[in-house]
Amino acid sequence: MKVLILGGYGTFGGRLVQLLADEPAVTLLVAGRNRQKAATLCARLGTVNAVPALFDRAGAIEAQLAELAPDIIVDASGPFQLYNEPYRVVRAALAQGIHYLDLADGSDFVKGIAQFDVEARARGIFMLAGASSFPVLTAAVIRRLASDMTSLEAVSGGIAPSPYADIGLNVMRAIASYAGKPITQMPDGRTHYALVETRRYVIAPPGRLPLDRRRFSLVDVPDLKVLPDLWPSLKDVWMGAGPMPESLHRALNVFAYAVRLGLLPSLERFAPFMHRVSRAVRWGEHRGGMFVCANGIGPHGRSVERAWHMIAEGDDGPFIPSMAAEAIIRHCVAGRPPAAGARPATRDLELSDYELLFARRRIYTGVRNSVSAAAPLYRRILGDAFDTMPAPWRAMHDFKGGLTAGGIACVDRGTGLLARLVAGMLGLPRAGDNVPVKVTFTARRGVEIWRRQFADRSFVSTQDQGRGRFEHLLCERFGPLRFGLALVTENERMLLIVRRWSIFGVPLPRAWAPVSTAYEFVDEARFNYHVEVGHPLTGLIVRYRGWLVPPV
């Protein structure tokens, strides 16, 4: 099978080539106007199934297709919003009976592909537009989330790229072309303006290290126009992007608002500069993510809200926009091609297709359902991940009212002056082996009070569910100190990782926070804990580890 990838050495085309490089049944024609760049990518991959090819979409397209004779064309070039003749490649593929895919993010382009449906069916070929995260992955997620809803009423979502992910000049040109411009045909009937409207959201798959709370800005993606075709009951669709660092994001919002007010005609001419700045100014964690929320009416007539969260570590996230095309091509290799016709690709993949591809990389997903405020604290924060932990661990955190547990601990204390002063102010335990321990847990109005007694010394903290900047975190308070802890489940062990902290309500940089290693696990059918706290200024402050068992 010969697959011609237009823009095959570009941002998304190049990643599609990498994704399919291990598929021996496919010959990849890596094409573009610069054959040398295509050859460089093929040489770097070192695979026999990637071949460089010259293709100029401004030239005689049908003649070039006749010479290359592909079975499938994948258009990964763009920007689709700016084509003078948007469907030249589509028409040429249709004339020669070649299957067609694209990674278009232009809403009008993706919706408009349906005009070729009758001809594509007659030729027995598929022509799928928008085979990317927006709208294929979002549609697949919504089908999963809304599977038992009698009416889907609102959908929102957002993609949060790593600050180190190169989004490409053509993507930046597309964004610049619609920034501040009106987005019409929204389900609510109102006119919205791209990159002017913003929301904040925390991407946090249950049991995984969350992203920091991000600012998302409305973007003009196909979902806004094609999702209402799939779910006519939709009253609101909102899709955003949350690039980092936030200072540049806010600057983009300001310039988009200037276009909205008519002070600038467009940001399109600034796209090259914007692209250079985005590549030069980078900081933060090399992690990205995505979320999709669905609101509707459940089977018993009650309002239902569900959210799908995804985290991608390091360089794995930028592959996701190309995975829809990868999955469709692998289906063709397996003898399961899409049905003939021309349409947005929103019905041609399910979330299970993506999950098979995610499993090959450091990409993690999970669903958060509405949890009763009366549920135990750790269950509210961990969601479904709570039930993956061993029974003795669950017993220690799944209580209402109160619980008392006893056990033994080994305690080490820092010997420096500052370490001893901090430990003394907080009432931390003295050093010793086989120290008797009693912990009393008390739950009041959603807040847990933990009183830890080590021999004759005790100290108290309170724990509750984070809100705002601390959303999806466990908030633990020691006097004026407040820590936002991520609850991360890993190999039946729960880690507590500091993500935010403040003193007297004043937020402080994470780099200044105490250094903590804390985790809970089960050993010999008992609840075990390990807590180590220090700081670069003090060295070790305290380390205690041991076990607890509730009364029989």
C-alpha positions, 0 to 999 in steps of 0.5 A: 500500500502506497501512502502519499503524505503531503507535508510529510516532513512538516510538523504533523506529517513528519510525526505521522511518518514516524508513527507508521515507520514500523508498518512493513505493509506500507510504503510512505511517500514523504512529499513536499516542495523540498525533496531534500528535506524529505530525504533528510527525514527518511535518512534520519528514520533509517527505515526502508518503507519511507521514500522521499518524493517531490510534490508541489500542490501549486502545480499540476496535481493530477499529473503528479498523482498519476506519476506517484500512483498512491493508494491513499493521500494524506494532506498534512500541510495546510493551513487549510483556512488560507487556501485560495482553492481549498479542494484542489487535492480533493478533486484530483484524488476524486478524479483518479479514484484515490482514497483521501485523508487530511489533518485539517483544522479549518471548520469550514473546510472540514464541514464542506468535504461532504459536498463530494459524498455522492461522487466518492461513493460512486467511485468507491473511495473514502475522503475523510477530513479533519482526521486529527484530535479536533474533531475525531478524538473529541467525538470519540470521547464524547460518544464514550462519555454520553453513552447512557445520556438521553440528551447531550446538552453541552460539550467543552474541551481543550488541548494543552500542549507542552511549552516545548512542542513545536506547533509549526509555522503553518499552524501558527498562520492558521491561528493568526488568521482567525484570532479575534475574528467572529465564530458563527454557527455556534449551537447557542446562536450567539457570535463568539470571538476566537482567542478572546474568550477564555476559561481555566481548567485543571487537567488531572486524570485520576491517580496521575500527576496533574498539569497546573491550572491552565488558561484556555482560549476559544479556537476555531476548530471543526468541532464547533460546526460538526459536533452539532450534526452528530448530537442535535440536542447540543446547546453549547460547544466550546473548544480551547487551546492552552499554550504556555508560557501564560505570559505569551498566551495573554499577549496573544489574547490582547492582540486578538482583542485588538482585532476584535475591536477593529484596531488591527485587521488581522494577525496573519502578517505577524505569524512568522514573528509569533512562531519565532517567539514561541520557539525561543521563549519556553519554560515549564514542565515538558508535559501536555494534555487534553480534556473533554467535558460532557453535560447532559441528562442521564437515564433517570432524568438527572443532570450528568457531568463527566470529564475525560482527562489525558496527560502526555509526557515529554515528546509523546504528546505532539504525536496525538494529532497524527494518530487518527490518520495512523489508526485509519491507515492501520485499519486499511492494512488490516482489511478494515477500511472506512466506508466509501464517501466524503465526510468529516472523520468524526464517526470513523474511529472510537476511543478504543482505537486511540487507547491501543495507540496511547498504550505504546507511549507515555499517554494516560487517560481517565474519566472523572464523574460527579462524586457526592460531597458526602463521599470520603475525602480521598475517594472524592479526589482520586475518583475511580483510581481509589478502587485500584488500591489494596483493601487495607489502604482503602480501609484507612481512607474510606471512613465517615465520622472518625477512625483511630489506628495504631502502630509503630514508627521509626523516626529520624530528625535533622540535626541542624539548628534550622531543622530543629527549630522548624521541627519544634515549632510544628511539634514533629516527633523525636527521633527513635526506633519502634515508637508507638503511634496513634492516629485519630482521623476525624471528618467534619463537613468534608474536612479531615482532621489528622491528629498524629501522636508519636509516643508523648508528642503529637501534631495536627493537620487538616486535609480537604479537597482543593479548589481554584488553583488547588483543584484536584489536589489534596490540601493539607494545612499545618498552621499558616502553611498550606500544601497542595498535594497530588495523589498519584497511584502507581503500582499499588502505592500512593505518592503525595507530591507537592504541587502548590504551597502558600504561607498565610494564604500567599502563594509561593513558587514551587521551587521554594517549597520543602522537599518531600518524599511521601507515599503509602502502600500495603505490606504484610496486609498492613497500611504502611507509610513513609514521610520525609521532609526537608529543605535546601536551607535546613537539610533533613527536617524529619523522616518517619516510616512505619505501619498502622492498623485500625482497631478490629 
